[in-house]
Amino acid sequence: MKQPHILVVDDDQEIRNLLKHHLGKSDMIPFEADSGIEAVNVLEANDIDLIILDLMMDHINGWELLHRLQATASLIPVIVLSARQLESDKIEALGLGADDYVTKPFSPGELVARVQAHLRRYTHTVQNNTITCGIFTYDCSSLRLHKPDGVVSVSPLEGAMLELFMRQPDRVFTKEEVFKQVWKLDQFDANTVNVYINYLRKKLEDDPSKPQYIQTIWGIGYRFTGGASQ
């Protein structure tokens, strides 16, 4: 099995060295870049499986790199690693396609565990086939959702959440269950679940403000109906 190639993008040499050490100990091959421009060059020259990305850098910062990855419909998972701790920064980064957000100072062991969880989820997503539930068919290999009015692309995280719902329609999931099954981490983050539920609703629902397919069960969590009776 191929060793995962992990790109660490940070202008702090000590952080790059620390992560290279821990990633290497976990049987991964680390690549490094001290700016967004260098990261683009590494991505063009190498097969990268996951990116660990700082936001505040010179010569194309992390925000700009996220925009570029989003514009090219990149499926490479991205974990933002940043000293910026505002909730608005986290929401914006997730909105630009980041899959996770870790704040500095951080635990190298926990970050490596997050890297491994994202790699497992991405590999699982791209190796599966299709799921049909009600009016929706999800192609796991291409990350495309077929619905009556067309086809939409989803991110690996959105796809993992969609697969969870579509395999168990009408089941009520708590937010914590969704987080642990999709993100595969013990540290529960309800806000991250809310953000991704909103992303999915924008792609599934005719009117996301009045959801029919991903229903909120107040005080508990969510239920996916699949629209079988619509």
BAMARZA-419932 format. One record per atom (N, C-alpha, C): residue in one letter; residue number from 1; x, y, z. Coordinates in steps of 0.2 Angstrom, whole numbers, m for minus. Layout:
REM residues N
<"A" NUM <X Y Z>>
...
END
This chain:
REM residues 230
<"M" 1 <4 m6 0>>
<"M" 1 <0 0 0>>
<"M" 1 <4 6 0>>
<"K" 2 <3 11 m4>>
<"K" 2 <6 17 m5>>
<"K" 2 <7 21 2>>
<"Q" 3 <12 24 3>>
<"Q" 3 <13 28 9>>
<"Q" 3 <10 35 7>>
<"P" 4 <5 38 12>>
<"P" 4 <2 44 10>>
<"P" 4 <7 50 9>>
<"H" 5 <6 54 5>>
<"H" 5 <10 60 4>>
<"H" 5 <7 66 7>>
<"I" 6 <10 69 12>>
<"I" 6 <6 75 15>>
<"I" 6 <10 81 14>>
<"L" 7 <7 86 12>>
<"L" 7 <10 93 11>>
<"L" 7 <9 97 17>>
<"V" 8 <14 100 20>>
<"V" 8 <14 104 25>>
<"V" 8 <16 111 23>>
<"V" 9 <11 116 23>>
<"V" 9 <12 123 20>>
<"V" 9 <12 127 26>>
<"D" 10 <17 130 28>>
<"D" 10 <18 134 34>>
<"D" 10 <24 138 33>>
<"D" 11 <24 145 35>>
<"D" 11 <30 149 35>>
<"D" 11 <35 148 41>>
<"D" 12 <33 144 46>>
<"D" 12 <37 143 52>>
<"D" 12 <41 136 51>>
<"Q" 13 <47 137 50>>
<"Q" 13 <51 131 49>>
<"Q" 13 <51 126 55>>
<"E" 14 <50 129 61>>
<"E" 14 <50 124 67>>
<"E" 14 <44 120 66>>
<"I" 15 <38 123 64>>
<"I" 15 <32 119 64>>
<"I" 15 <33 114 58>>
<"R" 16 <36 116 53>>
<"R" 16 <37 111 47>>
<"R" 16 <41 105 49>>
<"N" 17 <46 107 53>>
<"N" 17 <51 101 55>>
<"N" 17 <47 97 60>>
<"L" 18 <43 100 65>>
<"L" 18 <39 96 70>>
<"L" 18 <35 91 66>>
<"L" 19 <31 94 61>>
<"L" 19 <26 90 58>>
<"L" 19 <29 84 54>>
<"K" 20 <35 86 50>>
<"K" 20 <38 81 46>>
<"K" 20 <41 75 50>>
<"H" 21 <43 77 56>>
<"H" 21 <45 72 61>>
<"H" 21 <40 67 63>>
<"H" 22 <34 70 65>>
<"H" 22 <28 66 67>>
<"H" 22 <25 62 61>>
<"L" 23 <24 65 56>>
<"L" 23 <21 62 50>>
<"L" 23 <26 56 48>>
<"G" 24 <32 57 48>>
<"G" 24 <37 52 46>>
<"G" 24 <37 46 50>>
<"K" 25 <36 47 57>>
<"K" 25 <35 42 62>>
<"K" 25 <29 38 61>>
<"S" 26 <24 41 58>>
<"S" 26 <18 38 57>>
<"S" 26 <17 35 50>>
<"D" 27 <23 33 46>>
<"D" 27 <23 30 40>>
<"D" 27 <20 34 34>>
<"M" 28 <21 41 35>>
<"M" 28 <19 45 29>>
<"M" 28 <25 49 26>>
<"I" 29 <24 51 20>>
<"I" 29 <30 55 17>>
<"I" 29 <28 62 17>>
<"P" 30 <32 66 21>>
<"P" 30 <30 73 21>>
<"P" 30 <33 77 16>>
<"F" 31 <30 82 13>>
<"F" 31 <32 87 8>>
<"F" 31 <31 94 12>>
<"E" 32 <35 99 10>>
<"E" 32 <35 105 14>>
<"E" 32 <35 111 9>>
<"A" 33 <31 117 11>>
<"A" 33 <31 123 7>>
<"A" 33 <31 129 12>>
<"D" 34 <34 134 11>>
<"D" 34 <34 140 16>>
<"D" 34 <30 145 13>>
<"S" 35 <26 144 8>>
<"S" 35 <22 149 5>>
<"S" 35 <17 146 0>>
<"G" 36 <12 150 m1>>
<"G" 36 <7 147 m6>>
<"G" 36 <10 146 m13>>
<"I" 37 <14 150 m15>>
<"I" 37 <17 149 m22>>
<"I" 37 <21 142 m22>>
<"E" 38 <25 141 m17>>
<"E" 38 <29 135 m16>>
<"E" 38 <24 129 m16>>
<"A" 39 <19 130 m12>>
<"A" 39 <14 124 m12>>
<"A" 39 <11 123 m19>>
<"V" 40 <9 128 m23>>
<"V" 40 <7 126 m29>>
<"V" 40 <12 122 m33>>
<"N" 41 <18 124 m33>>
<"N" 41 <23 121 m37>>
<"N" 41 <24 113 m34>>
<"V" 42 <23 112 m28>>
<"V" 42 <24 105 m25>>
<"V" 42 <18 101 m28>>
<"L" 43 <12 104 m27>>
<"L" 43 <6 101 m30>>
<"L" 43 <6 99 m37>>
<"E" 44 <9 103 m41>>
<"E" 44 <10 102 m48>>
<"E" 44 <15 97 m50>>
<"A" 45 <20 96 m45>>
<"A" 45 <25 91 m47>>
<"A" 45 <24 84 m43>>
<"N" 46 <19 84 m38>>
<"N" 46 <19 78 m34>>
<"N" 46 <12 76 m33>>
<"D" 47 <11 69 m32>>
<"D" 47 <4 67 m30>>
<"D" 47 <3 67 m23>>
<"I" 48 <m1 72 m21>>
<"I" 48 <m2 74 m14>>
<"I" 48 <m8 71 m11>>
<"D" 49 <m9 68 m6>>
<"D" 49 <m15 65 m3>>
<"D" 49 <m18 69 2>>
<"L" 50 <m15 74 5>>
<"L" 50 <m18 78 10>>
<"L" 50 <m14 84 11>>
<"I" 51 <m17 90 13>>
<"I" 51 <m13 96 14>>
<"I" 51 <m14 99 21>>
<"I" 52 <m9 100 25>>
<"I" 52 <m10 104 31>>
<"I" 52 <m8 111 30>>
<"L" 53 <m12 116 31>>
<"L" 53 <m12 123 28>>
<"L" 53 <m12 128 33>>
<"D" 54 <m7 132 34>>
<"D" 54 <m7 138 38>>
<"D" 54 <m11 144 33>>
<"L" 55 <m14 148 37>>
<"L" 55 <m18 154 33>>
<"L" 55 <m13 160 32>>
<"M" 56 <m9 162 37>>
<"M" 56 <m6 168 36>>
<"M" 56 <1 167 34>>
<"M" 57 <2 168 27>>
<"M" 57 <9 168 24>>
<"M" 57 <10 173 19>>
<"D" 58 <16 174 17>>
<"D" 58 <17 179 11>>
<"D" 58 <17 175 5>>
<"H" 59 <16 178 m1>>
<"H" 59 <17 175 m8>>
<"H" 59 <11 170 m8>>
<"I" 60 <5 172 m8>>
<"I" 60 <m1 168 m9>>
<"I" 60 <m2 165 m2>>
<"N" 61 <m7 168 2>>
<"N" 61 <m8 165 9>>
<"N" 61 <m13 159 8>>
<"G" 62 <m15 156 14>>
<"G" 62 <m19 151 14>>
<"G" 62 <m26 152 12>>
<"W" 63 <m29 158 13>>
<"W" 63 <m35 159 10>>
<"W" 63 <m35 159 2>>
<"E" 64 <m30 162 m1>>
<"E" 64 <m29 162 m8>>
<"E" 64 <m28 155 m11>>
<"L" 65 <m25 151 m7>>
<"L" 65 <m23 144 m9>>
<"L" 65 <m30 140 m9>>
<"L" 66 <m34 141 m4>>
<"L" 66 <m40 138 m3>>
<"L" 66 <m45 139 m9>>
<"H" 67 <m45 146 m11>>
<"H" 67 <m49 148 m17>>
<"H" 67 <m46 145 m23>>
<"R" 68 <m40 144 m24>>
<"R" 68 <m37 141 m30>>
<"R" 68 <m39 133 m30>>
<"L" 69 <m39 130 m25>>
<"L" 69 <m41 123 m24>>
<"L" 69 <m48 122 m26>>
<"Q" 70 <m52 127 m23>>
<"Q" 70 <m59 126 m24>>
<"Q" 70 <m61 128 m32>>
<"A" 71 <m57 132 m35>>
<"A" 71 <m58 134 m42>>
<"A" 71 <m57 128 m46>>
<"T" 72 <m52 124 m44>>
<"T" 72 <m50 118 m49>>
<"T" 72 <m54 112 m47>>
<"A" 73 <m59 113 m42>>
<"A" 73 <m63 107 m40>>
<"A" 73 <m58 101 m37>>
<"S" 74 <m53 103 m33>>
<"S" 74 <m48 98 m30>>
<"S" 74 <m52 94 m25>>
<"L" 75 <m50 88 m25>>
<"L" 75 <m53 83 m20>>
<"L" 75 <m48 82 m15>>
<"I" 76 <m42 85 m15>>
<"I" 76 <m37 84 m9>>
<"I" 76 <m40 86 m3>>
<"P" 77 <m40 82 3>>
<"P" 77 <m42 85 9>>
<"P" 77 <m37 90 12>>
<"V" 78 <m40 95 15>>
<"V" 78 <m36 100 18>>
<"V" 78 <m38 101 25>>
<"I" 79 <m32 101 29>>
<"I" 79 <m33 103 37>>
<"I" 79 <m30 109 38>>
<"V" 80 <m34 114 40>>
<"V" 80 <m31 121 41>>
<"V" 80 <m28 121 48>>
<"L" 81 <m22 123 49>>
<"L" 81 <m18 124 55>>
<"L" 81 <m16 131 56>>
<"S" 82 <m20 134 61>>
<"S" 82 <m19 142 61>>
<"S" 82 <m19 144 68>>
<"A" 83 <m16 150 69>>
<"A" 83 <m16 153 76>>
<"A" 83 <m23 157 76>>
<"R" 84 <m26 158 71>>
<"R" 84 <m33 162 71>>
<"R" 84 <m38 158 74>>
<"Q" 85 <m41 160 79>>
<"Q" 85 <m46 156 83>>
<"Q" 85 <m53 159 83>>
<"L" 86 <m54 164 79>>
<"L" 86 <m61 166 78>>
<"L" 86 <m66 161 75>>
<"E" 87 <m72 160 77>>
<"E" 87 <m77 156 74>>
<"E" 87 <m78 158 67>>
<"S" 88 <m78 164 65>>
<"S" 88 <m79 167 59>>
<"S" 88 <m74 164 54>>
<"D" 89 <m67 164 56>>
<"D" 89 <m62 162 52>>
<"D" 89 <m63 154 50>>
<"K" 90 <m65 150 56>>
<"K" 90 <m66 143 55>>
<"K" 90 <m72 142 49>>
<"I" 91 <m77 146 50>>
<"I" 91 <m83 145 46>>
<"I" 91 <m81 147 39>>
<"E" 92 <m77 152 38>>
<"E" 92 <m75 154 31>>
<"E" 92 <m70 149 28>>
<"A" 93 <m66 146 32>>
<"A" 93 <m61 141 29>>
<"A" 93 <m65 135 27>>
<"L" 94 <m69 133 31>>
<"L" 94 <m73 127 29>>
<"L" 94 <m78 129 23>>
<"G" 95 <m80 135 23>>
<"G" 95 <m84 137 17>>
<"G" 95 <m80 137 10>>
<"L" 96 <m73 138 11>>
<"L" 96 <m69 138 5>>
<"L" 96 <m66 131 3>>
<"G" 97 <m69 126 7>>
<"G" 97 <m67 119 5>>
<"G" 97 <m63 115 10>>
<"A" 98 <m60 119 16>>
<"A" 98 <m56 115 20>>
<"A" 98 <m60 110 24>>
<"D" 99 <m57 104 25>>
<"D" 99 <m61 98 28>>
<"D" 99 <m60 98 36>>
<"D" 100 <m55 102 39>>
<"D" 100 <m55 102 46>>
<"D" 100 <m51 109 48>>
<"Y" 101 <m51 111 54>>
<"Y" 101 <m48 117 56>>
<"Y" 101 <m45 116 63>>
<"V" 102 <m38 116 64>>
<"V" 102 <m35 115 70>>
<"V" 102 <m31 121 72>>
<"T" 103 <m32 124 78>>
<"T" 103 <m29 130 81>>
<"T" 103 <m22 129 84>>
<"K" 104 <m18 133 83>>
<"K" 104 <m11 133 86>>
<"K" 104 <m12 137 93>>
<"P" 105 <m9 134 98>>
<"P" 105 <m4 129 99>>
<"P" 105 <m8 122 98>>
<"F" 106 <m5 117 96>>
<"F" 106 <m9 111 94>>
<"F" 106 <m5 105 97>>
<"S" 107 <m8 99 97>>
<"S" 107 <m5 93 99>>
<"S" 107 <m3 89 92>>
<"P" 108 <4 88 91>>
<"P" 108 <6 84 85>>
<"P" 108 <3 78 85>>
<"G" 109 <2 74 90>>
<"G" 109 <m1 67 90>>
<"G" 109 <m9 68 88>>
<"E" 110 <m12 73 90>>
<"E" 110 <m19 74 88>>
<"E" 110 <m20 75 81>>
<"L" 111 <m15 80 79>>
<"L" 111 <m16 82 72>>
<"L" 111 <m14 76 67>>
<"V" 112 <m9 72 69>>
<"V" 112 <m8 66 65>>
<"V" 112 <m14 61 65>>
<"A" 113 <m17 61 71>>
<"A" 113 <m24 56 71>>
<"A" 113 <m29 59 66>>
<"R" 114 <m29 66 66>>
<"R" 114 <m34 69 61>>
<"R" 114 <m32 67 54>>
<"V" 115 <m26 68 53>>
<"V" 115 <m24 66 46>>
<"V" 115 <m26 59 44>>
<"Q" 116 <m24 55 48>>
<"Q" 116 <m26 48 47>>
<"Q" 116 <m33 47 46>>
<"A" 117 <m37 50 50>>
<"A" 117 <m45 49 50>>
<"A" 117 <m47 52 43>>
<"H" 118 <m44 58 41>>
<"H" 118 <m47 60 34>>
<"H" 118 <m44 56 28>>
<"L" 119 <m38 53 29>>
<"L" 119 <m36 49 24>>
<"L" 119 <m40 42 23>>
<"R" 120 <m42 40 29>>
<"R" 120 <m47 34 29>>
<"R" 120 <m53 35 26>>
<"R" 121 <m56 41 28>>
<"R" 121 <m63 43 25>>
<"R" 121 <m62 44 17>>
<"Y" 122 <m57 48 15>>
<"Y" 122 <m57 49 8>>
<"Y" 122 <m56 43 4>>
<"T" 123 <m52 38 6>>
<"T" 123 <m50 32 3>>
<"T" 123 <m57 28 3>>
<"H" 124 <m61 28 8>>
<"H" 124 <m67 24 8>>
<"H" 124 <m72 27 3>>
<"T" 125 <m72 34 3>>
<"T" 125 <m77 37 m1>>
<"T" 125 <m76 35 m9>>
<"V" 126 <m69 36 m11>>
<"V" 126 <m68 35 m18>>
<"V" 126 <m68 28 m20>>
<"Q" 127 <m68 23 m15>>
<"Q" 127 <m68 16 m18>>
<"Q" 127 <m75 13 m18>>
<"N" 128 <m80 16 m15>>
<"N" 128 <m87 14 m15>>
<"N" 128 <m90 15 m22>>
<"N" 129 <m96 13 m23>>
<"N" 129 <m100 14 m29>>
<"N" 129 <m105 19 m29>>
<"T" 130 <m112 16 m29>>
<"T" 130 <m117 21 m29>>
<"T" 130 <m122 19 m24>>
<"I" 131 <m126 24 m22>>
<"I" 131 <m132 23 m17>>
<"I" 131 <m138 26 m19>>
<"T" 132 <m143 23 m20>>
<"T" 132 <m150 26 m22>>
<"T" 132 <m154 26 m15>>
<"C" 133 <m157 32 m14>>
<"C" 133 <m162 33 m9>>
<"C" 133 <m167 38 m11>>
<"G" 134 <m173 35 m12>>
<"G" 134 <m179 40 m14>>
<"G" 134 <m177 43 m21>>
<"I" 135 <m177 49 m21>>
<"I" 135 <m176 53 m28>>
<"I" 135 <m169 54 m29>>
<"F" 136 <m164 52 m25>>
<"F" 136 <m157 54 m25>>
<"F" 136 <m153 47 m27>>
<"T" 137 <m148 48 m31>>
<"T" 137 <m143 43 m32>>
<"T" 137 <m136 46 m31>>
<"Y" 138 <m132 44 m26>>
<"Y" 138 <m125 46 m25>>
<"Y" 138 <m120 42 m28>>
<"D" 139 <m116 44 m32>>
<"D" 139 <m110 40 m35>>
<"D" 139 <m104 42 m30>>
<"C" 140 <m102 37 m26>>
<"C" 140 <m97 38 m21>>
<"C" 140 <m90 39 m25>>
<"S" 141 <m89 36 m30>>
<"S" 141 <m83 36 m33>>
<"S" 141 <m81 43 m37>>
<"S" 142 <m86 46 m39>>
<"S" 142 <m85 52 m43>>
<"S" 142 <m87 58 m38>>
<"L" 143 <m90 57 m32>>
<"L" 143 <m93 62 m28>>
<"L" 143 <m98 66 m31>>
<"R" 144 <m103 63 m35>>
<"R" 144 <m108 67 m38>>
<"R" 144 <m115 64 m36>>
<"L" 145 <m119 69 m35>>
<"L" 145 <m126 67 m32>>
<"L" 145 <m131 69 m38>>
<"H" 146 <m134 64 m40>>
<"H" 146 <m139 64 m45>>
<"H" 146 <m146 65 m42>>
<"K" 147 <m150 71 m44>>
<"K" 147 <m156 72 m42>>
<"K" 147 <m161 74 m48>>
<"P" 148 <m167 75 m47>>
<"P" 148 <m172 76 m52>>
<"P" 148 <m170 82 m57>>
<"D" 149 <m167 87 m54>>
<"D" 149 <m166 93 m58>>
<"D" 149 <m159 94 m60>>
<"G" 150 <m155 88 m59>>
<"G" 150 <m148 89 m62>>
<"G" 150 <m143 85 m57>>
<"V" 151 <m137 87 m58>>
<"V" 151 <m131 83 m55>>
<"V" 151 <m127 88 m51>>
<"V" 152 <m125 87 m45>>
<"V" 152 <m121 92 m41>>
<"V" 152 <m115 88 m38>>
<"S" 153 <m109 91 m38>>
<"S" 153 <m103 88 m35>>
<"S" 153 <m103 90 m28>>
<"V" 154 <m100 85 m24>>
<"V" 154 <m100 86 m17>>
<"V" 154 <m92 85 m15>>
<"S" 155 <m90 88 m9>>
<"S" 155 <m84 87 m6>>
<"S" 155 <m83 80 m3>>
<"P" 156 <m77 77 m2>>
<"P" 156 <m77 71 2>>
<"P" 156 <m80 71 9>>
<"L" 157 <m80 77 12>>
<"L" 157 <m84 77 19>>
<"L" 157 <m91 77 18>>
<"E" 158 <m94 81 13>>
<"E" 158 <m101 81 11>>
<"E" 158 <m103 74 9>>
<"G" 159 <m99 71 5>>
<"G" 159 <m100 64 3>>
<"G" 159 <m101 59 8>>
<"A" 160 <m96 60 13>>
<"A" 160 <m97 55 19>>
<"A" 160 <m103 56 23>>
<"M" 161 <m105 62 24>>
<"M" 161 <m111 64 28>>
<"M" 161 <m117 61 24>>
<"L" 162 <m117 62 17>>
<"L" 162 <m123 60 13>>
<"L" 162 <m123 53 13>>
<"E" 163 <m117 49 12>>
<"E" 163 <m118 42 13>>
<"E" 163 <m120 39 19>>
<"L" 164 <m118 42 25>>
<"L" 164 <m121 40 31>>
<"L" 164 <m129 41 31>>
<"F" 165 <m131 47 29>>
<"F" 165 <m139 48 29>>
<"F" 165 <m142 43 24>>
<"M" 166 <m139 42 18>>
<"M" 166 <m143 38 13>>
<"M" 166 <m143 31 14>>
<"R" 167 <m138 28 18>>
<"R" 167 <m138 21 20>>
<"R" 167 <m143 20 25>>
<"Q" 168 <m145 25 29>>
<"Q" 168 <m150 24 35>>
<"Q" 168 <m155 29 34>>
<"P" 169 <m159 29 29>>
<"P" 169 <m165 34 29>>
<"P" 169 <m170 34 34>>
<"D" 170 <m172 40 36>>
<"D" 170 <m177 40 41>>
<"D" 170 <m175 39 48>>
<"R" 171 <m168 37 49>>
<"R" 171 <m165 36 56>>
<"R" 171 <m164 43 58>>
<"V" 172 <m165 45 65>>
<"V" 172 <m163 51 68>>
<"V" 172 <m156 50 71>>
<"F" 173 <m152 55 68>>
<"F" 173 <m145 55 71>>
<"F" 173 <m144 61 75>>
<"T" 174 <m140 60 81>>
<"T" 174 <m139 66 85>>
<"T" 174 <m133 69 81>>
<"K" 175 <m132 75 83>>
<"K" 175 <m126 79 80>>
<"K" 175 <m119 76 82>>
<"E" 176 <m119 73 88>>
<"E" 176 <m113 70 90>>
<"E" 176 <m112 63 86>>
<"E" 177 <m117 60 85>>
<"E" 177 <m116 54 80>>
<"E" 177 <m114 55 74>>
<"V" 178 <m117 61 71>>
<"V" 178 <m114 63 64>>
<"V" 178 <m107 65 64>>
<"F" 179 <m105 68 69>>
<"F" 179 <m98 71 69>>
<"F" 179 <m93 65 70>>
<"K" 180 <m95 60 75>>
<"K" 180 <m90 55 76>>
<"K" 180 <m90 50 70>>
<"Q" 181 <m96 49 66>>
<"Q" 181 <m95 44 61>>
<"Q" 181 <m92 47 54>>
<"V" 182 <m93 54 53>>
<"V" 182 <m91 57 47>>
<"V" 182 <m83 60 49>>
<"W" 183 <m82 63 54>>
<"W" 183 <m75 66 55>>
<"W" 183 <m71 60 59>>
<"K" 184 <m74 55 62>>
<"K" 184 <m70 50 65>>
<"K" 184 <m66 53 71>>
<"L" 185 <m68 57 74>>
<"L" 185 <m64 60 80>>
<"L" 185 <m68 60 86>>
<"D" 186 <m65 60 92>>
<"D" 186 <m68 60 98>>
<"D" 186 <m70 67 101>>
<"Q" 187 <m66 72 99>>
<"Q" 187 <m68 79 101>>
<"Q" 187 <m74 82 97>>
<"F" 188 <m80 82 100>>
<"F" 188 <m86 84 97>>
<"F" 188 <m86 91 95>>
<"D" 189 <m88 93 89>>
<"D" 189 <m89 100 87>>
<"D" 189 <m95 101 84>>
<"A" 190 <m100 103 87>>
<"A" 190 <m107 104 85>>
<"A" 190 <m107 109 79>>
<"N" 191 <m103 115 79>>
<"N" 191 <m104 120 74>>
<"N" 191 <m101 117 68>>
<"T" 192 <m96 113 67>>
<"T" 192 <m94 110 61>>
<"T" 192 <m99 106 58>>
<"V" 193 <m103 102 62>>
<"V" 193 <m109 98 59>>
<"V" 193 <m114 103 56>>
<"N" 194 <m116 108 60>>
<"N" 194 <m121 113 57>>
<"N" 194 <m118 116 51>>
<"V" 195 <m112 118 50>>
<"V" 195 <m110 121 44>>
<"V" 195 <m110 116 38>>
<"Y" 196 <m109 110 39>>
<"Y" 196 <m109 105 33>>
<"Y" 196 <m116 103 32>>
<"I" 197 <m121 103 37>>
<"I" 197 <m128 102 36>>
<"I" 197 <m130 107 31>>
<"N" 198 <m128 113 32>>
<"N" 198 <m131 119 28>>
<"N" 198 <m128 118 21>>
<"Y" 199 <m122 116 20>>
<"Y" 199 <m119 115 14>>
<"Y" 199 <m123 110 10>>
<"L" 200 <m124 104 13>>
<"L" 200 <m128 99 10>>
<"L" 200 <m135 101 8>>
<"R" 201 <m138 105 12>>
<"R" 201 <m145 107 11>>
<"R" 201 <m145 112 5>>
<"K" 202 <m140 116 4>>
<"K" 202 <m140 120 m2>>
<"K" 202 <m139 116 m8>>
<"K" 203 <m137 110 m8>>
<"K" 203 <m136 106 m14>>
<"K" 203 <m142 101 m15>>
<"L" 204 <m145 100 m10>>
<"L" 204 <m151 95 m10>>
<"L" 204 <m158 98 m11>>
<"E" 205 <m159 103 m7>>
<"E" 205 <m165 106 m6>>
<"E" 205 <m167 111 m11>>
<"D" 206 <m174 111 m13>>
<"D" 206 <m177 117 m17>>
<"D" 206 <m176 123 m13>>
<"D" 207 <m178 123 m7>>
<"D" 207 <m178 129 m3>>
<"D" 207 <m174 127 4>>
<"P" 208 <m168 129 4>>
<"P" 208 <m164 127 10>>
<"P" 208 <m166 129 17>>
<"S" 209 <m170 135 16>>
<"S" 209 <m173 138 22>>
<"S" 209 <m179 134 25>>
<"K" 210 <m182 130 20>>
<"K" 210 <m187 125 22>>
<"K" 210 <m186 118 20>>
<"P" 211 <m181 115 23>>
<"P" 211 <m178 108 21>>
<"P" 211 <m184 103 21>>
<"Q" 212 <m184 99 16>>
<"Q" 212 <m188 93 16>>
<"Q" 212 <m185 87 17>>
<"Y" 213 <m178 86 15>>
<"Y" 213 <m175 80 14>>
<"Y" 213 <m170 79 20>>
<"I" 214 <m167 84 22>>
<"I" 214 <m163 84 29>>
<"I" 214 <m166 88 34>>
<"Q" 215 <m170 84 38>>
<"Q" 215 <m175 88 43>>
<"Q" 215 <m171 88 49>>
<"T" 216 <m172 94 53>>
<"T" 216 <m170 95 59>>
<"T" 216 <m175 92 64>>
<"I" 217 <m172 88 69>>
<"I" 217 <m176 86 74>>
<"I" 217 <m174 89 80>>
<"W" 218 <m178 94 82>>
<"W" 218 <m176 99 87>>
<"W" 218 <m174 96 94>>
<"G" 219 <m168 98 96>>
<"G" 219 <m166 95 103>>
<"G" 219 <m162 89 102>>
<"I" 220 <m162 86 96>>
<"I" 220 <m159 79 95>>
<"I" 220 <m154 80 89>>
<"G" 221 <m156 81 83>>
<"G" 221 <m151 81 78>>
<"G" 221 <m155 81 71>>
<"Y" 222 <m154 76 66>>
<"Y" 222 <m156 77 60>>
<"Y" 222 <m159 70 57>>
<"R" 223 <m163 70 52>>
<"R" 223 <m166 64 49>>
<"R" 223 <m166 66 41>>
<"F" 224 <m164 61 38>>
<"F" 224 <m164 61 30>>
<"F" 224 <m170 57 28>>
<"T" 225 <m174 60 24>>
<"T" 225 <m180 57 21>>
<"T" 225 <m179 54 14>>
<"G" 226 <m174 57 10>>
<"G" 226 <m173 54 4>>
<"G" 226 <m179 56 m1>>
<"G" 227 <m184 59 1>>
<"G" 227 <m189 62 m4>>
<"G" 227 <m193 56 m7>>
<"A" 228 <m193 50 m4>>
<"A" 228 <m197 44 m8>>
<"A" 228 <m204 46 m9>>
<"S" 229 <m207 49 m4>>
<"S" 229 <m214 51 m5>>
<"S" 229 <m216 57 m8>>
<"Q" 230 <m211 61 m10>>
<"Q" 230 <m212 67 m13>>
<"Q" 230 <m215 67 m20>>
END
